Amino acid sequence: MSVLADPSLEQEVTLLELVDRVLNKGVVLRGEITLAVADVDLVYLGLNVLLASVGTLERIELEAV
């Protein structure tokens, strides 16, 4: 039996709980965009974003040492 088939196993996550989980664990977002015309690359955009709380970053830094 899947979770979708049994409504008692479904769990609602509020926006506040989601933000709390993201800040507690940390998230890395990466992306790349290249704008080209006639197979000539004109603009390249690279994006790296780290989203975490200060406490999480300090804890990760201490674990790495």
KALIN-V519412 format. One record per backbone hydrogen bond with DSSP energy under -0.5 kcal/mol. NH is the residue of the N-H (numbers start at 1). CO is the residue of the C=O. Records with the same first field share a line. If there is no record, write none. Layout:
# KALIN-V519412
NH = CO ; CO
This chain:
# KALIN-V519412
6 = 2
7 = 5
9 = 6
10 = 7
14 = 12
18 = 14
19 = 15
20 = 16
21 = 17
22 = 18
23 = 19
24 = 20
25 = 21
26 = 22
27 = 51
29 = 49
31 = 47
33 = 45
35 = 43
36 = 34
37 = 40
40 = 37
41 = 39
42 = 35
43 = 35
45 = 33
47 = 31
49 = 29
51 = 27 ; 49
52 = 50
53 = 23
57 = 53
58 = 54
59 = 55
60 = 56
61 = 57
62 = 58
63 = 59
64 = 60
65 = 61
